[in-house]
Amino acid sequence: METIARGTPEWQKFVIHQRRRIRARIQRYSSVKMAQIELIATGNLTPYRSYKSGTMAPILTGVLLRIDQGKYGVCVVCGDEIPFQRLKLVPAALACVGCDDKR
């Protein structure tokens, strides 16, 4: 199982990559042009777009803040490190699996 030690150059490279992934998602979820197209076509936003723009985009923005604060990959509940593999699969993970299951 691949892992990267925090504080190493590899970790920093990984965090930069994750920041790019998260920013791309925010842009996609918050796309005014796509929302306008959807409104014209259907007269309303789909529940999916509403969820992504209203719920996920703010969560992702919070994750970017945690990256800037040097807290990326630290569980907001217990303070333990979130496993590297989880962060690879869920770049916006705010909690480790155990704490996420409890929430």
PyMOL commands that set and color helices and strands:
alter all, ss='L'
color gray80, all
select helices_A, chain A and resi 9-29+32-42+47-68+84-89+97-102
alter helices_A, ss='H'
color red, helices_A
deselect
rebuild
show_as cartoon
